[in-house]
Amino acid sequence: SSLAWCQKEMEGTKNKRNDQGERTAELSEEIHQLEARRNELRKANRTLTGKLASLEEQLVNVTADRDEDKAEHEKEVTDAEDGSAAVTRALEILTAVYKKENKTKESFLQMTNKVFRPNAVGVLDMLQQVKEDFDAAAERTKKLEKEASNEFEHLNTTMRASIRSTERSLTKTAKDLGTVQVDLGDTLAKLRREQGLLNGAVKELEKLRAACMDEVDPEERRKAREDEIEALKQALCILNDPKGSMAC
C-alpha cells in the first residue's frame, strides 16, 4: 500500500540521514583533533627554531672569544720567548766580554779612570733571573692556553651535538606538520562531501514527508514532524560548525 511504502521509504531515508549526521560529526571531531595537533606542532616548530638560532649564536660568540683568547696567549708567549732570547744573547755577549777581559766574577768591582764598573757576578745573575722569569711566563701562558683550548673543545663538542639534535627535532617536527596539514586538508574535503550527502538526505526526507503526508496518521504525522524539526536543528548545527566546537 501507499502508506506502507511511505513508511518504509521514510524510515530508510531517516536512517540514511542519521548515518550521514554521525559520519559528519565524526569527521568534525577528527578535524578538531587535527587542528589541535597542527597548532601544537606549529608551536614546537617556533620553539625549536628559536632554540636553534640561540645555540648557533652562542657558538659563534664562544668561538670568537676563544679566538681572541688564543691570539692574546700567543702574543704573550711570543713576547716572553722574544724577551728570553734577547736576554740570552745579552748573557752570551757579556760572558764573552768578561772572559776576553780576563775578569773574575769575584774581583770585578774596581775603579778604572775613576769610573765604577758593576760586579760581573751580579749582572750575570740578574740577567739569568730575568731570563728565567720570561721562560716561566711563557710556560704559564702555554699551560693556560692548553687548558682553555681543552675547555673550548669540550664546550664546542657539546654545543654542536645540541645543535644537531635540535636540527633533527626541527626536521621531524616540520615533517609531522606537513603530514598533519595534508591529513587536515583531506579530512576537510571528506567533511564537505559528507555534508553534501547529509543535505541531500534531509532534502529527500522533506520531499517524502510532503508526498506522504496524506497517508500518515495525524498523530504519527505530528510526531514525525517534531522528529524532523529536531533532526533539522541538529543538521543545521553541524553544518554551521564543521569544526565541532559546539555541542550539537
PyMOL commands that set and color helices and strands:
alter all, ss='L'
color gray80, all
select helices_A, chain A and resi 2-100+120-215+218-240
alter helices_A, ss='H'
color red, helices_A
select strands_A, chain A and resi 111-112+115-116
alter strands_A, ss='S'
color yellow, strands_A
deselect
rebuild
show_as cartoon
